[in-house]
Amino acid sequence: MNYLNKVLDTFNTAVVSPIYYVMFTTFTIVASVIMFKDWDRQSPTQVITEICGFVTILSGTFLLHKTKDMADGLQPSLSVRLPKHSEEDGFDGW
């Protein structure tokens, strides 16, 4: 907890939280494998499913963090303006 507080004093929470989440998940899976020899009793399909789930967590956290940065970089002056309907569209009104 001491190191987490030091990191939060140094870096932004938006950077620390995803890294903390992924590290916690990684260490939980590693501890499960070591303590319970979890993969000894599982079929190869179950092991591959767990690995795919872990990769999904990693990529989802990475994508959420990157797309948040992309949205912060947009300027509000770059809004898209749609033309108003006028009588040029062939409809005079009903």
Secondary structure, DSSP 8 states (H G I E B T S, - for coil): -HHHHHHHHHS-HHHHHHHHHHHHHHHHHHHHHHHH-GGGSS-HHHHHHHHHHHHHHHHHHHHHHHHHHHHHT--GGG--------GGGS----
